[in-house]
Amino acid sequence: MTHRADITAGLAAIGLDLSEQQINLLEGYLGLLAKWNQTYNLTAIREEERMVSYHLLDSLTLVPQLAGGTRLLDVGSGGGMPGIPAAIARPDLHVVLLDANHKKTTFLRQAVIELKLPNVEVITGRVEAYQPEQKFDRITSRAFAELADFVKLSRHLLADDGQFVAMKGVYPYEEIAQLPEGFGVAEVRPLQVPGLEAERHLVRVVAK
């Protein structure tokens, strides 16, 4: 199967109906990730075909969980996951990719330029020092930190009635128990990633 066939089948399994142009952009992003990964070490996954499930489809399982959001912050974005796939699937969403690693944000900026993503902004810096003019109604992270640290470091960026939507592997019982005072779990949702056997969960955290 081609990557396109895998992507199309994965989108159907997730329940996302994307246009041909959006699928082209996802393929383009995958190609850039694989190319830059050879020198920038963006991900431990080296094979482009494995990146389809591990990165692209895994990131896209977030999209149906962003309903109601207009501004998304991807903390510790790394190679752009889940922010870039989410931005492609939701062009109406303003997405900020934040990472302290200059090499990674160099890649992110180039990807945004080449893919022509007007709804994406790239910021180099530490999340605790980031002070945007406008806060975010959705803040996500895929591999940044444990839940407690994620919430503590980025809570100044959450808009009133906003939500943290953290992407995790196995059910994070211990991490949930250590959430800082004033925050609680609204939902823990198991996610099914096509082509991936590993456990995945989305944890929705809100201010009490």
MOTA-V152732 format. One record per helix or strand of 3 or more residues. SS is the DSSP state (2 for helix, 1 for strand). FROM is the first residue (numbers start at 1). TO is the last residue. Records with the same first field share a line. If there is no record, write none. Layout:
# MOTA-V152732
SS=FROM-TO, FROM-TO
This chain:
# MOTA-V152732
2=3-14, 20-40, 48-60, 63-66, 83-89, 102-115, 127-129, 147-157, 173-177
1=71-75, 94-99, 120-124, 136-141, 158-168, 183-190, 201-207
